[in-house]
């Protein structure tokens, strides 16, 4: 059975924070200082760039978004995976999954995000 890392809740809280001045406090509770975040739209390293990415998401892309984990968390050896969904104005904007790496202190050191479901198997 996977032990759910509490740091994940802090990272999610940062994505959902409506007050820009509070984003950093959430991130500092969740992320290693040299965190790396890579998804189809972003490739950032460090708390400052991660914070900028979250603020831009909230301010420019989807200001009304609600980000949520939409599955349980599966993990082993500091690696975790889970599904997530982003809703805006009640509609699903995008869904996907993350693979997250934690360091020895349990802080999130890497996030690899994917949009949408896995493709169908080639025949």
C-alpha positions in Angstrom: 0.0 0.0 0.0 1.3 3.4 -1.0 1.8 6.0 1.7 0.3 9.2 0.4 2.9 12.1 0.5 1.3 15.1 2.3 3.5 17.4 0.1 1.2 16.6 -2.8 -1.6 18.5 -1.1 0.6 21.6 -0.8 1.5 21.5 -4.5 -2.1 21.1 -5.4 -3.0 24.0 -3.1 -0.6 26.2 -5.0 -2.3 25.5 -8.3 -5.7 26.3 -6.8 -4.5 29.4 -4.8 -6.5 32.5 -5.9 -4.3 35.0 -4.0 -0.9 35.3 -5.9 1.0 36.3 -2.8 0.2 33.0 -1.1 1.4 30.7 -3.9 5.0 30.7 -2.7 4.1 29.5 0.8 2.3 26.5 -0.6 5.2 25.6 -2.9 7.8 25.9 -0.1 5.9 23.3 1.8 5.9 20.9 -1.2 8.9 21.3 -3.4 12.6 20.9 -3.2 14.5 24.1 -4.1 15.8 22.7 -7.4 12.5 21.1 -8.4 12.0 20.3 -12.1 8.6 20.4 -13.8 8.1 19.1 -17.3 4.9 18.8 -19.2 3.9 19.3 -22.9 3.7 23.1 -22.3 6.4 23.7 -19.7 10.0 22.9 -18.7 11.0 24.8 -15.6 13.6 24.3 -12.9 13.6 25.8 -9.4 11.1 27.3 -7.0 11.1 30.8 -8.7 10.3 29.4 -12.2 7.7 27.0 -10.8 6.0 29.9 -9.0 6.0 32.0 -12.1 4.5 29.1 -14.1 1.7 28.6 -11.5 0.9 32.3 -11.4 0.8 32.6 -15.2 -1.5 29.6 -15.3 -3.9 31.2 -12.9 -3.6 34.8 -14.3 -3.5 34.2 -18.0 -4.6 30.7 -19.0 -7.4 29.5 -16.7 -8.2 32.0 -14.0 -11.3 30.1 -12.9 -9.7 26.7 -12.9 -10.1 24.1 -10.2 -7.3 21.5 -10.2 -7.9 18.2 -8.5 -6.4 14.8 -8.2 -8.8 12.4 -9.9 -7.4 9.0 -8.8 -5.6 7.4 -6.0 -1.8 7.6 -5.7 0.4 4.6 -6.6 4.1 4.7 -5.7 7.3 3.0 -4.8 10.9 4.0 -4.1 10.1 7.7 -4.1 8.2 7.5 -7.4 4.5 8.2 -7.6 1.8 8.4 -10.2 -1.8 9.7 -10.2 -4.4 11.2 -12.5 -5.5 14.8 -12.3 -8.2 17.0 -13.9 -8.6 20.7 -14.4 -12.1 22.1 -14.6 -13.0 25.6 -15.6 -16.4 27.1 -15.1 -17.7 23.6 -14.4 -16.4 22.0 -17.6 -13.4 19.7 -18.0 -10.6 21.7 -19.5 -7.9 19.0 -19.5 -7.1 15.8 -17.8 -3.9 13.8 -17.5 -1.5 12.2 -15.1 1.8 13.0 -13.3 4.8 11.0 -12.4 6.4 12.6 -9.4 9.8 11.9 -7.8 10.4 12.8 -4.1 13.7 13.3 -2.4 14.9 11.8 0.9 13.0 14.4 2.9 9.8 13.6 0.9 9.9 16.9 -0.9 8.9 16.9 -4.6 12.0 17.1 -6.7 10.6 16.2 -10.2 7.2 16.3 -11.8 6.6 14.8 -15.3 3.1 15.7 -16.5 1.2 14.2 -19.4 -2.1 15.5 -21.0 -4.9 13.2 -21.9 -5.2 9.4 -21.7 -2.6 7.0 -23.0 -2.9 6.4 -26.8 -4.4 3.2 -28.1 -1.9 0.4 -28.6 -0.6 0.1 -32.2 -1.5 -3.1 -33.9 
